[in-house]
């Protein structure tokens, strides 16, 4: 398992051929694209596309198929980027913080990072009152947290989950 918990490995990465990469480019844009349309686009049969997608899912290359929801459409109007510094970097402290952040649905993304801070989180809440309550619970009243700094997003300029898929591996 990698740090993010997926099953992908460098071995799985090396096995991707040009057909797999072409399929990934398509499903990354819209996972609901019919397999026959993918097959036509990459010059394979629909059955071959189905087998390749299943193999990439089994290998962890395709981690999940999800719908991207606009948070504002659901009244989740506040997006914040939070830098968190732990009191220490012992494994038990880091693991406890990871578990805490994973468990909260408001924490949309969480990265354990280098550079003088411990974590960078992307948090989505309904309003500033909800955000304040969350920060008190997660950070201000948590003795493992040395400090935190919030950046409140004024505009969602670009939000994407796609990654660049190289032509060759």
C-alpha positions in Angstrom: 0.0 0.0 0.0 1.2 3.5 -0.8 1.1 6.4 1.7 -2.3 7.4 0.3 -3.7 3.9 0.9 -4.0 2.9 -2.8 -2.7 -0.4 -4.1 -0.9 1.1 -7.1 2.8 0.4 -7.3 5.7 1.3 -9.6 5.2 -2.2 -11.2 1.6 -1.3 -12.0 2.9 2.0 -13.4 5.3 0.3 -15.7 2.7 -2.1 -17.1 0.5 0.7 -18.6 0.7 0.7 -22.3 -0.5 3.3 -24.8 -4.0 1.8 -24.8 -4.3 1.9 -21.0 -3.1 5.5 -21.0 -5.6 6.6 -23.7 -8.4 4.9 -21.7 -7.3 6.7 -18.6 -7.4 10.1 -20.3 -11.0 9.4 -21.3 -12.3 8.0 -18.1 -10.5 10.6 -16.0 -12.6 13.3 -17.8 -15.9 11.3 -17.6 -16.0 7.9 -15.9 -19.5 7.4 -17.4 -18.3 7.4 -20.9 -19.7 4.2 -22.5 -17.1 1.5 -23.1 -18.1 1.2 -26.8 -17.3 5.0 -27.2 -13.9 4.5 -25.4 -13.3 1.5 -27.6 -13.9 3.5 -30.8 -11.6 6.3 -29.6 -8.7 4.0 -28.7 -9.2 1.4 -31.5 -9.9 -1.6 -29.3 -13.0 -3.8 -28.8 -15.4 -2.9 -26.0 -14.5 -6.2 -24.4 -10.8 -5.3 -24.4 -11.6 -1.9 -22.9 -13.7 -3.6 -20.2 -10.9 -6.0 -19.3 -8.3 -3.2 -19.2 -10.4 -1.0 -17.0 -11.1 -3.9 -14.6 -7.3 -4.7 -14.5 -6.5 -1.0 -13.7 -9.1 -1.0 -11.0 -7.7 -4.2 -9.5 -4.2 -2.8 -9.6 -5.2 0.4 -7.9 -4.4 2.6 -10.9 -8.1 3.6 -11.0 -8.7 4.2 -7.3 -12.4 5.2 -7.4 -15.2 6.3 -9.7 -16.9 9.3 -8.2 -19.1 12.3 -9.0 -17.6 15.7 -8.5 -20.2 17.8 -6.6 -20.2 21.6 -6.6 -20.1 22.4 -2.8 -21.8 25.8 -3.3 -24.8 24.1 -4.9 -25.2 22.3 -1.6 -24.7 25.4 0.6 -21.1 24.5 1.4 -19.8 28.0 0.7 -16.5 28.2 2.6 -13.4 26.6 1.3 -10.3 27.0 3.3 -6.7 25.8 3.0 -5.2 25.2 6.4 -1.5 24.8 7.3 -1.1 22.8 10.5 2.1 22.4 12.5 2.2 19.6 15.1 3.9 19.9 18.5 6.3 17.1 17.5 6.8 14.7 14.5 6.8 11.4 16.4 5.1 8.6 14.5 2.3 8.3 17.1 1.5 12.1 16.9 1.5 12.1 13.1 -0.6 8.9 12.9 -3.1 10.4 15.4 -3.4 13.6 13.3 -3.8 11.6 10.1 -6.6 9.5 11.7 -8.3 12.7 13.1 -8.2 14.4 9.7 -9.3 11.3 7.7 -12.4 10.9 10.0 -13.8 14.4 9.3 -16.0 14.7 6.2 -15.3 18.5 6.2 -11.7 17.7 5.4 -11.8 17.3 1.7 -8.1 16.8 1.2 -5.2 16.2 3.6 -1.5 16.2 2.8 1.4 15.3 5.2 4.1 17.6 3.9 7.7 18.9 4.4 8.9 22.5 4.7 8.3 23.5 8.3 4.7 22.6 8.5 3.2 19.2 9.1 -0.1 19.1 7.1 -2.0 21.1 4.5 -5.7 20.5 4.5 -8.5 21.6 2.2 -11.7 22.1 4.3 -15.2 22.8 3.1 -17.9 24.1 5.4 -21.3 25.8 5.1 -20.3 29.1 6.7 -17.7 30.8 8.9 -19.5 29.8 12.1 -19.3 26.1 11.1 -15.6 26.7 10.1 -14.8 28.3 13.5 -16.4 25.4 15.4 -14.4 22.9 13.3 -11.1 24.7 13.8 -11.7 24.9 17.6 -12.3 21.1 17.7 -9.6 20.0 15.3 -6.9 22.5 16.1 -7.3 25.1 18.9 -8.4 22.5 21.5 -6.0 19.8 20.3 -2.8 19.7 22.4 -1.0 17.9 19.6 -1.3 21.0 17.4 1.3 23.7 17.9 -0.2 26.1 15.4 -2.4 26.5 12.4 -3.1 29.1 9.7 -6.2 29.4 7.6 -6.4 30.8 4.1 -10.0 31.4 3.0 -10.7 30.9 -0.7 -12.4 33.9 -2.3 -13.0 32.1 -5.6 -12.8 28.5 -6.9 -10.7 29.4 -9.9 -9.8 25.8 -10.9 -10.8 22.5 -9.2 -9.8 19.4 -11.0 -8.9 15.8 -10.0 -7.3 14.9 -13.3 -3.6 14.1 -13.5 -1.3 14.4 -16.5 -1.0 10.9 -18.1 2.4 10.7 -19.9 2.3 9.3 -23.4 4.9 6.6 -22.6 5.9 5.0 -19.4 
